[in-house]
Amino acid sequence: MIAPLAGAGDAGSRYPAAAHCDGPPFALRESVMSHFIDCLLSNLCLLALTHVACWIARRLRPGLAMSGTHLFLALLATVLVFDSALTFLVFANAGGNWREHDPRATFPERAAAYVLTAVLAVAGAHFVKRRSVRRQAPNAPLTIETSPYSKSTLPM
């Protein structure tokens, strides 16, 4: 529980008295945002580790075609399924200390972090792919075949 601020609700106080909590009115939103940011950062670290592992695997076996983004999306979908199953099936009726820490209250933040990380992974892969295609484009001048009989070309 958050300790009440000194002078909360008094005349001339910076913090108005809140009927629903004993602290500043933004305390609940800070914990929600910290859950979201913690989950987002851990997912981004997992994305980086997945890409590094795929890069190492491709270096060790050159013929191996592994996409770090696809592997990460499969891993993230599995994590989301297990997280929702644990949250809503296992801890839904749990007693004891789990009554105080309700995982169902933080599930929307975790789910939003999963979705945002997936969108960032797909957007990053799309950006990298477009950039690599531009780098691999031939630098030769564009030519048009003018006659199929003489095999002549016209430079552009």
Beta strands, then each sheet from edge to edge (+ up, - down):
strand 1: 143-147
strand 2: 152-155
sheet 1: 1+ 2-
end
